[in-house]
C-alpha cells in the first residue's frame, strides 16, 4: 500500500476504496463551508497534481487554514465515492501538511471527481495532454 514514507501517489492513480494514501497536490479552489447536523464544518476543495484534479473533503479547523496556492502532502488518506464523485478524505490518523506554496506544475484535466455513475477508472490511461498543463505561480511583492 502507499505508506507515509512511500513516494506520493498521482491523482490519476487514485481509485475508490484505496486507503493509506500519500498524495501531494496544490489547492486550486476552496468550496463554501457547510455544517453537519452535529456541528462539524466541511469544505470541499479542488486540488491537482500534474496528472489531473480531484476533490478533497476537509473537516473542521484544518479547512479554515488551507488557502488556494498551498502545496500540501496528504498522508494516511483514503478515497471514496460521494454522490457519484471520487473524493479524497484525510481519515483517522490522516494528516494534511503544507509543504510549499504557489509553484507546482498541475493539470485541471482530467477532473477525476466529475460525476461518473459507472466509474471506470482512468479513461485516459494516464496520458497527459501537454496543452492543459499549467504552472501556478504568483509573485508576491
N, C-alpha and C positions, 0 to 999 in steps of 0.2 A: 504494500500500500504506500501511500505518499506521506511519510512521516515528517517530523519537524526538520530534520537535517537533510532530507531528500531535496533534490532540485525542484523548483516550483513547477507545478502542472500548468500547461497552457489552457486558456479558456476553451479552446476548440476541443480539448480532450475531456472536458467535464461532462458527465452523464448523470442522469437521475440515480440516486441510490449510492453514489460514491461517498465515502466517509474519510475522515482524517486527511483532508485536503490541505495542501500547501500551495497557495496561489499568490502571485504578485501582480498588481494591477494599478492603474491610475483611475481616480474618481473623476467622472465626467459630469454627472448631474446628481443633485440631491433632491429626492422627492419630498413632498409635503409630509408633515407629521400626522400620523393617525394614532388614536388611542384605543387600546383594547378595553374590554369590559372591566378588567381588573386593574386598569390604570397605567399599563405599560405604554411607552411611546415607541412607535415603529416607523422607520423610514425605509423606503426602497430607493436604492442608489444605483445608477447606471455606472458600471465600471468596465474597463477594457485593458487588453494587452495587445500584442502585435497580431494575434490570431482572431480577434473578434471581441464582442462585448457581451455582457450578461448583467442581470440584476442581482444585487445582494440586499438581503433584508437585514437591517441593523436595528437593534433594540436598545431602548433606554438611553442612558447618559452618553455612551460612546457615539451614538448617532449625532449628537449635537456638536461633537468635536471634529467630525470629518468635514472637509471642505473640498470643493472642486479643485483639481490640480494635485491633491495629495497622492503620493505613491505609497501604497500600503501592501504589507505582507499579511495575508490571512494564513493562520496555522490552525490545524485541527478543525477545519470547517467541513461542511457536508453540502451535498446538492440534492435537491428535491423538486418535484413539480408542485406549483401553486397556481391554481386556476388555469391549468393547461400550459404554464410557462415554467421553464427551467430557472431555478432560483438558487443562489448561494446563501448559506447561513453560517454563523460562527459556531453554533453548537456549544454543548457543555465543555468547558475547558478550552474552548476555542479562543483565539486572540487576534486582534487587529493591531498591527504595529506600523506606525508611519515611518517609512524609511527614506523618504525624499519628497520632492515636490517639483511640479511644473515641467519636467523634461523627461518624457518617455515616449518611445515610438509605440503607437497603438493604432488599431483599426476598429471603427464602429461597426463594420460589416464583416462577417455576418453577425447579426444580433441573435445569440443563442437563447435569449429569453422571449423572443417573439412567440406568440401562441402557436402551438403545433399539436393539434389534438391526437395525431397518430405518430408522436415523437419517433423519428427515425434516426436520431443521432446527427452527426455532422454530414449534411448533404453535400458539402463542397469537398469532402475528403481532405480537408486541411490545406487546400490550395489558397494562397493569399494573392489577391489581385493588388499589384503594387500601386495601382491608381487610387486605391482607397486608404493607403497608409497615411498617417498623419503624425506630426510631431507637435505635442502640446507644449509650447514654450511661452512664457510670459516674462518680460524683463521688468524687474522691479526697480523703480527709480527712487 
